[in-house]
Amino acid sequence: MRDQIRTRVFAAADQARFAQLSGDANPMHVDPVLARRTPAGAPVAHGVHAALWALDALLAERRIAGPIASLAARFSKFVYAGAETALFVVRQTPSSVRAELEADGMTAVRLDVQLADGVADAVPPLSARDVAVPAQPAVHEFNALRSCAGVLPRLASEPAALMFPHAAEHLGAARVASIVQLSALVGMVCPGLRAIFGGMDVRVAREAPGSERVSFAVTNADERVRMLTIAIAGGGIAGELTAFARQPAAELDLAGVARQVRPGEFAGTTALIVGGSRGLGATTARAIAAGGGRVVITYMHGERDARAIANELGPACCGVLQYDARAPAAPQLAALEPDVSQLYYFATPHIFRQKAGWWEPGRFAEFCAVYVDGFASTCTALRERSGALTAFYPSSVAVGERPRDMTEYSLAKAAGEMLCADMNRFEPGIGVVVKRLPRIATDQTATLLAVPAADALETMLPIVRELHALAGQPRRGRAE
């Protein structure tokens, strides 16, 4: 059985509305710029929002015929804002319903609803400590999460009933509001900023005096996979949640970088760093500035991040330029200083986005537009302005290793390597240094498990020194 009953697009306005309702303003849901620094790479729907919408739709379509005893949701894939999703009933018995929400051709949310007469007894509060939902997501060390517990403020039930009317009629508006609040518990309180919501098992329970509000307590914290089990009770529900806390990614500031760079060693360097507002680009900008050079960093969407880097480095060392590597380069670089003679090219689409099949032509074309066409266009425009150019092209060990689900990325990087080799052979005014970089520890690659990753500065500093040494020599690069 696989019966499609509804489709839905979770738009940015829906994200904002649910964030306001729940109190869950975690940037992975509502901030397109900061969401780039998460595994999703772009804003995604709140898992609780998707699950409650699915429950509301099942009730509206009369696919649930009886009192709900419990509901369990598993959040296995991201539901991206703007992507069409489809709700399917995949199993239905007199006592249960299983539904799946598909996004991008993959099951993203699985919802199991159990039916039974009667309501479970109320569970005593799990903590007596009042905990407010902060305006900004909390940041915790993993070990501190082991003792995380508290009682949340009661959420108004009327807005929840307006958003999920059928669920409110069936379960009661206050109980639906309690389920809504679980999103803020995970996304804002515990684990907070670096949270990934894994799933929830919620039983319908009575409201007893003193149990009107949702209380919670971490009952297990597995550091190996950075997983938390969180017991919940109160507000008409009881059960447990599963959440993960992503690994933090430290990034050296200018002072930290300067300790590893010799004063004045990059004097005379003027470099354009495409994608310099974060990650490797920001590390490279700091290294050159710490060594007495000047950089112009570009951003496509993250102006806030780029301005922060520029303020950190100072106007004498850093300029800022909006730049789209997929668009013609020359008009975008028209206002650039004429003495730019080096290029560091860190432009990239989101690499690790989930996909349904082994090969997606559209994704390959997207990668090639940036890694091949965009690089060639940028180099040509800079060479025409300055007469000569030394460039760095960051390839990837994925070209040789070809990991699963990265076929399009690996092929596009391989095409970029071939392009660089031919530029070195046939374009005497351009010299390109190519390196196959390993996985590097940045906020864009932070995962749940402790995956081996190279240090950003240790990786980039020898490359910056190599490009600086090539300045003034005939522009011939080499591929490695």
Phi and psi in degrees as a GROMACS rama.xvg file:
@    title "Ramachandran Plot"
@    xaxis  label "Phi"
@    yaxis  label "Psi"
@TYPE xy
-151.59  92.3585  ARG-2
-110.375  111.026  ASP-3
-77.3225  130.636  GLN-4
-118.107  -25.9938  ILE-5
-156.007  159.059  ARG-6
-124.306  161.274  THR-7
-161.037  143.833  ARG-8
-114.034  123.572  VAL-9
-87.3427  100.506  PHE-10
-86.5039  170.312  ALA-11
-58.4819  -36.964  ALA-12
-65.2556  -34.5937  ALA-13
-66.3788  -39.1516  ASP-14
-60.1517  -46.5399  GLN-15
-64.6014  -39.0389  ALA-16
-65.6992  -44.1229  ARG-17
-69.7254  -35.5672  PHE-18
-61.0693  -41.2055  ALA-19
-67.8813  -39.9543  GLN-20
-65.2927  -47.112  LEU-21
-87.4796  -26.072  SER-22
88.1299  2.90816  GLY-23
-92.3013  92.6648  ASP-24
-105.066  30.8926  ALA-25
-55.1031  132.697  ASN-26
-61.5571  -21.3957  PRO-27
-66.4581  -12.4747  MET-28
-103.811  -29.1826  HIS-29
-128.185  -6.67938  VAL-30
-122.66  104.271  ASP-31
-60.0576  -30.8118  PRO-32
-76.2659  -52.6407  VAL-33
-68.6143  -26.8235  LEU-34
-64.3568  -22.1136  ALA-35
-63.6648  -22.0959  ARG-36
-89.2948  9.80793  ARG-37
-111.877  166.281  THR-38
-58.6395  -27.1916  PRO-39
-68.3906  -38.5812  ALA-40
82.3761  -10.2469  GLY-41
-161.183  161.69  ALA-42
-59.8876  139.225  PRO-43
-127.895  155.729  VAL-44
-66.4229  146.801  ALA-45
-62.3084  134.079  HIS-46
-60.041  -40.8491  GLY-47
-65.2858  -37.0206  VAL-48
-59.7534  -48.6853  HIS-49
-61.8144  -41.6725  ALA-50
-67.3581  -42.58  ALA-51
-70.4337  -34.7426  LEU-52
-62.5073  -43.0367  TRP-53
-61.8921  -43.6118  ALA-54
-62.3671  -43.0444  LEU-55
-62.081  -40.7431  ASP-56
-66.7602  -40.4356  ALA-57
-61.1664  -40.3431  LEU-58
-68.9586  -41.0246  LEU-59
-62.9678  -35.2257  ALA-60
-88.5777  7.5684  GLU-61
57.6602  38.5074  ARG-62
-92.1519  -4.51871  ARG-63
-117.669  112.588  ILE-64
-117.04  71.7812  ALA-65
157.519  170.565  GLY-66
-65.1152  137.531  PRO-67
-84.5948  126.573  ILE-68
-94.8351  -35.9447  ALA-69
-160.11  159.214  SER-70
-140.895  141.152  LEU-71
-126.699  133.563  ALA-72
-125.305  136.283  ALA-73
-119.05  126.119  ARG-74
-104.618  97.3563  PHE-75
-99.544  -24.6975  SER-76
-137.332  161.847  LYS-77
-79.2449  143.865  PHE-78
-105.623  103.455  VAL-79
-75.2998  141.048  TYR-80
-60.1775  132.244  ALA-81
91.9438  -11.29  GLY-82
-88.2947  141.203  ALA-83
-75.4522  133.808  GLU-84
-117.593  156.617  THR-85
-131.68  137.984  ALA-86
-104.529  126.641  LEU-87
-120.883  141.9  PHE-88
-92.9341  122.578  VAL-89
-110.467  -15.8378  VAL-90
-158.309  137.629  ARG-91
-145.306  126.717  GLN-92
-130.078  171.3  THR-93
-58.8135  -20.8722  PRO-94
-117.194  2.34575  SER-95
-159.798  158.255  SER-96
-138.073  133.227  VAL-97
-115.43  129.627  ARG-98
-128.977  154.871  ALA-99
-132.357  138.996  GLU-100
-105.478  118.693  LEU-101
-99.3249  137.73  GLU-102
-139.152  134.839  ALA-103
55.095  33.3122  ASP-104
78.5156  7.96266  GLY-105
-127.376  150.769  MET-106
-71.3042  118.368  THR-107
-101.998  -36.2937  ALA-108
-134.938  131.173  VAL-109
-114.227  129.351  ARG-110
-120.583  124.188  LEU-111
-114.972  122.86  ASP-112
-114.764  123.995  VAL-113
-104.579  136.758  GLN-114
-110.402  141.778  LEU-115
-170.685  152.088  ALA-116
-76.0935  148.809  ASP-117
90.1934  163.92  GLY-118
-126.791  138.877  VAL-119
-67.3623  155.145  ALA-120
-64.4676  152.431  ASP-121
-65.7316  145.777  ALA-122
-99.1774  134.158  VAL-123
-58.377  151.459  PRO-124
-54.7418  143.491  PRO-125
-89.4829  -9.42819  LEU-126
-158.319  158.27  SER-127
-110.324  3.875  ALA-128
-92.0052  121.619  ARG-129
-70.4261  132.996  ASP-130
-128.796  122.108  VAL-131
-85.3493  151.522  ALA-132
-81.9271  117.484  VAL-133
-72.9026  160.733  PRO-134
-70.8444  -30.4032  ALA-135
-117.469  144.312  GLN-136
-58.6922  139.347  PRO-137
-68.5433  149.954  ALA-138
-118.954  120.127  VAL-139
-125.37  145.864  HIS-140
-71.065  148.499  GLU-141
-59.7107  -42.0177  PHE-142
-62.9979  -30.1258  ASN-143
-68.5373  -22.8074  ALA-144
-71.4334  -18.8885  LEU-145
-61.0613  -30.8996  ARG-146
-104.577  14.9396  SER-147
-71.4899  124.719  CYS-148
-160.976  157.016  ALA-149
169.601  -176.44  GLY-150
-124.671  125.303  VAL-151
-82.7856  153.208  LEU-152
-65.6046  151.074  PRO-153
-71.5712  135.337  ARG-154
-91.9905  138.785  LEU-155
-60.8249  136.666  ALA-156
-86.9703  -26.0919  SER-157
-62.2266  -46.6131  GLU-158
-61.7552  -35.6151  PRO-159
-64.3371  -38.4147  ALA-160
-66.9139  -33.9014  ALA-161
-68.4257  -37.8771  LEU-162
-78.6076  -34.1579  MET-163
-128.67  70.3631  PHE-164
-65.7006  -38.8673  PRO-165
-71.4886  -39.5439  HIS-166
-65.779  -38.5094  ALA-167
-66.2208  -39.454  ALA-168
-65.1787  -36.2283  GLU-169
-81.8225  -42.7244  HIS-170
-101.623  -19.4149  LEU-171
100.74  135.569  GLY-172
-63.1569  -38.4415  ALA-173
-64.0176  -37.6344  ALA-174
-69.6128  -39.7081  ARG-175
-63.0497  -40.1291  VAL-176
-61.1343  -36.2813  ALA-177
-64.6007  -40.6287  SER-178
-66.6807  -41.8806  ILE-179
-54.7435  -41.846  VAL-180
-67.5101  -18.3967  GLN-181
-61.1744  -27.454  LEU-182
-64.2472  -44.6981  SER-183
-68.1688  -35.1619  ALA-184
-55.9948  -48.56  LEU-185
-76.6912  -47.3721  VAL-186
-79.0295  -19.8207  GLY-187
-121.383  -27.8449  MET-188
-108.555  -57.6718  VAL-189
-151.692  104.781  CYS-190
-80.2878  -22.3567  PRO-191
97.5115  -133.523  GLY-192
-53.1403  -45.6165  LEU-193
-95.7529  27.1103  ARG-194
-77.2289  145.485  ALA-195
-126.089  120.4  ILE-196
-81.5465  118.186  PHE-197
-87.8712  -38.9181  GLY-198
172.733  171.464  GLY-199
-143.574  141.679  MET-200
-120.71  110.742  ASP-201
-121.259  125.866  VAL-202
-102.799  143.216  ARG-203
-77.1407  126.795  VAL-204
-133.696  160.976  ALA-205
-71.1439  155.448  ARG-206
-95.8896  120.91  GLU-207
-112.11  157.204  ALA-208
-52.3398  129.169  PRO-209
89.3993  -4.66087  GLY-210
-120.264  27.1518  SER-211
-73.2698  -22.7947  GLU-212
-106.328  155.13  ARG-213
-76.9651  123.863  VAL-214
-109.106  159.325  SER-215
-149.658  158.29  PHE-216
-158.787  132.737  ALA-217
-70.6444  124.335  VAL-218
-105.368  -16.8038  THR-219
-155.575  138.687  ASN-220
-134.093  109.01  ALA-221
-101.168  102.048  ASP-222
-68.1834  -23.5031  GLU-223
-59.4593  -41.9619  ARG-224
-114.615  7.57672  VAL-225
54.2276  45.2564  ARG-226
-109.18  138.226  MET-227
-114.596  140.851  LEU-228
-108.937  124.829  THR-229
-121.329  116.738  ILE-230
-77.4474  143.554  ALA-231
-131.013  148.582  ILE-232
-160.988  143.924  ALA-233
110.55  164.126  GLY-234
67.7669  22.3555  GLY-235
87.2205  8.71918  GLY-236
-137.466  164.855  ILE-237
-154.749  159.251  ALA-238
149.406  -148.595  GLY-239
-150.899  156.289  GLU-240
-118.586  152.936  LEU-241
-116.767  128.391  THR-242
-140.54  156.255  ALA-243
-122.505  149.442  PHE-244
-116.503  113.004  ALA-245
-62.8047  153.572  ARG-246
-63.7932  137.252  GLN-247
-73.4823  153.179  PRO-248
-123.872  109.986  ALA-249
-78.049  144.455  ALA-250
-132.357  122.359  GLU-251
-66.1422  138.334  LEU-252
-84.6172  -176.863  ASP-253
-59.222  -41.383  LEU-254
-63.7532  -40.1908  ALA-255
-66.1624  -39.4506  GLY-256
-67.2354  -41.5108  VAL-257
-59.9014  -26.4108  ALA-258
-67.5196  -17.0492  ARG-259
-111.794  5.23112  GLN-260
-119.226  135.909  VAL-261
-74.9029  133.787  ARG-262
-56.1555  129.121  PRO-263
78.1722  2.96619  GLY-264
-70.9522  -17.4772  GLU-265
-113.479  20.7651  PHE-266
-58.8329  137.037  ALA-267
93.6145  -12.956  GLY-268
-79.7425  131.466  THR-269
-129.677  111.958  THR-270
-123.584  142.363  ALA-271
-94.4457  124.866  LEU-272
-113.453  100.765  ILE-273
-76.634  122.649  VAL-274
80.3961  41.0452  GLY-275
-94.129  8.48806  GLY-276
-86.7124  -7.40832  SER-277
-163.023  170.93  ARG-278
57.6681  -138.101  GLY-279
-61.9199  -35.4019  LEU-280
-62.6291  -43.5115  GLY-281
-66.9571  -39.2916  ALA-282
-62.3134  -42.3857  THR-283
-63.8643  -42.0286  THR-284
-60.471  -43.5897  ALA-285
-64.297  -39.9656  ARG-286
-63.575  -46.0628  ALA-287
-65.5733  -43.8764  ILE-288
-64.3079  -40.0938  ALA-289
-64.1009  -26.9433  ALA-290
-93.5117  12.5975  GLY-291
90.8378  7.85774  GLY-292
-93.146  178.478  GLY-293
-123.105  143.001  ARG-294
-131.571  153.65  VAL-295
-118.988  118.26  VAL-296
-102.066  143.286  ILE-297
-110.232  158.788  THR-298
-142.034  155.879  TYR-299
-103.956  -48.7409  MET-300
-117.809  -28.0363  HIS-301
-88.5208  58.7621  GLY-302
-59.6354  -40.0107  GLU-303
-57.6867  -44.3473  ARG-304
-65.9242  -42.5123  ASP-305
-63.8653  -42.8744  ALA-306
-64.6795  -34.8123  ARG-307
-64.7757  -42.0179  ALA-308
-63.7227  -43.6593  ILE-309
-62.2208  -40.1457  ALA-310
-65.624  -37.2495  ASN-311
-65.384  -42.1114  GLU-312
-82.8947  -27.4506  LEU-313
96.9897  148.163  GLY-314
-63.1247  -26.1382  PRO-315
-72.4066  -21.5104  ALA-316
-108.319  -17.9234  CYS-317
-146.742  126.751  CYS-318
-110.556  168.095  GLY-319
-130.516  139.597  VAL-320
-145.156  132.014  LEU-321
-78.1361  136.755  GLN-322
-154.267  132.568  TYR-323
-114.467  110.886  ASP-324
-65.3519  -15.0712  ALA-325
-86.1524  -12.1673  ARG-326
-100.186  160.742  ALA-327
-52.5945  135.595  PRO-328
-78.812  -42.0217  ALA-329
-55.3741  -48.0166  ALA-330
-62.8674  -34.1721  PRO-331
-72.2491  -25.162  GLN-332
-100.309  8.4919  LEU-333
-59.9376  -34.1588  ALA-334
-91.4455  3.42817  ALA-335
-71.2643  146.798  LEU-336
-57.9708  141.281  GLU-337
-72.8993  -12.5357  PRO-338
-90.9843  8.6922  ASP-339
-68.4939  117.767  VAL-340
-124.592  -0.381542  SER-341
-128.33  148.269  GLN-342
-132.062  131.067  LEU-343
-116.634  122.329  TYR-344
-112.923  96.4477  TYR-345
-110.382  17.4745  PHE-346
-62.3051  137.297  ALA-347
-159.804  140.031  THR-348
-72.6167  176.141  PRO-349
-68.3414  124.034  HIS-350
-82.5346  -44.2827  ILE-351
-97.1082  21.8037  PHE-352
-63.2274  139.389  ARG-353
-62.8984  152.15  GLN-354
-146.277  157.258  LYS-355
-86.7771  -38.9594  ALA-356
-113.073  175.993  GLY-357
-77.2609  -22.2122  TRP-358
-138.633  128.188  TRP-359
-129.011  104.52  GLU-360
-57.1729  -36.6202  PRO-361
-63.8376  -36.7836  GLY-362
-69.1405  -40.0524  ARG-363
-61.1548  -43.6341  PHE-364
-63.2302  -37.8372  ALA-365
-63.587  -43.9865  GLU-366
-64.0885  -44.5858  PHE-367
-64.7543  -34.4872  CYS-368
-59.3975  -32.2535  ALA-369
-93.0099  -50.6212  VAL-370
-79.0006  -21.5343  TYR-371
-113.581  -68.3956  VAL-372
-61.3732  -44.3315  ASP-373
-64.0318  -41.2463  GLY-374
-65.8616  -44.8487  PHE-375
-60.9518  -43.6326  ALA-376
-63.7385  -42.3435  SER-377
-65.3374  -45.8299  THR-378
-61.7574  -43.3922  CYS-379
-62.1587  -44.3369  THR-380
-64.8721  -40.7142  ALA-381
-70.1473  -40.135  LEU-382
-63.4578  -39.0031  ARG-383
-67.0072  -28.0303  GLU-384
-80.5413  -41.9535  ARG-385
-105.816  -12.357  SER-386
88.5096  -25.9588  GLY-387
-154.037  150.975  ALA-388
-148.946  135.52  LEU-389
-111.016  127.043  THR-390
-128.025  151.607  ALA-391
-113.918  126.824  PHE-392
-113.966  112.612  TYR-393
-83.6435  101.954  PRO-394
-86.2994  -164.056  SER-395
-144.713  147.513  SER-396
-62.4758  -14.9233  VAL-397
-61.9339  -23.9307  ALA-398
-60.8314  -40.4332  VAL-399
-88.3499  -36.9697  GLY-400
-82.5526  -30.513  GLU-401
46.5807  67.2526  ARG-402
-67.3654  159.365  PRO-403
-59.2387  141.765  ARG-404
69.443  12.89  ASP-405
-124.994  27.7891  MET-406
-60.7682  -46.9201  THR-407
-63.0888  -43.0339  GLU-408
-63.5811  -47.1602  TYR-409
-62.075  -42.2973  SER-410
-66.673  -39.2887  LEU-411
-66.247  -41.1616  ALA-412
-65.3437  -37.5032  LYS-413
-63.2437  -40.3402  ALA-414
-63.7152  -37.703  ALA-415
-63.3014  -39.5731  GLY-416
-61.5841  -42.42  GLU-417
-64.8607  -40.2694  MET-418
-58.5571  -46.5318  LEU-419
-63.1569  -40.8155  CYS-420
-60.4583  -41.694  ALA-421
-73.3546  -32.5403  ASP-422
-62.5593  -41.2631  MET-423
-65.0986  -31.6543  ASN-424
-79.8176  -39.7704  ARG-425
-113.141  -9.31925  PHE-426
-117.933  92.9838  GLU-427
-64.3459  -20.0786  PRO-428
-85.5452  -1.89765  GLY-429
-126.521  130.122  ILE-430
-122.179  125.463  GLY-431
-116.85  128.584  VAL-432
-99.4006  124.962  VAL-433
-116.063  131.304  VAL-434
-130.969  137.587  LYS-435
-87.3343  103.5  ARG-436
-82.9312  144.548  LEU-437
-78.1703  178.577  PRO-438
-63.0647  130.539  ARG-439
-118.954  141.037  ILE-440
-73.5483  104.859  ALA-441
-138.638  172.409  THR-442
-65.7354  -19.6227  ASP-443
-79.4755  -18.7073  GLN-444
-111.839  5.29485  THR-445
-63.0235  132.362  ALA-446
-126.046  -179.634  THR-447
-75.4329  -45.3155  LEU-448
-85.0571  156.926  LEU-449
-79.8359  83.5174  ALA-450
-82.2766  132.782  VAL-451
-55.6352  132.499  PRO-452
-149.268  141.623  ALA-453
-77.5955  156.13  ALA-454
-76.91  136.198  ASP-455
-62.9343  -48.3226  ALA-456
-69.1382  -41.4674  LEU-457
-61.5848  -30.0673  GLU-458
-76.4508  -45.0687  THR-459
-83.9914  -30.5789  MET-460
-60.0924  -44.9929  LEU-461
-61.637  -32.2148  PRO-462
-70.5964  -41.9484  ILE-463
-61.5902  -40.3555  VAL-464
-65.6454  -37.541  ARG-465
-65.7682  -45.2104  GLU-466
-65.1355  -37.6035  LEU-467
-64.1671  -38.9526  HIS-468
-66.8619  -30.0483  ALA-469
-75.5151  -16.3544  LEU-470
-60.7351  133.808  ALA-471
89.0257  -15.0375  GLY-472
-87.6564  162.47  GLN-473
-53.8775  134.391  PRO-474
-74.6099  82.8324  ARG-475
-128.222  123.972  ARG-476
-99.4782  -169.837  GLY-477
-149.896  146.981  ARG-478
-102.551  140.915  ALA-479
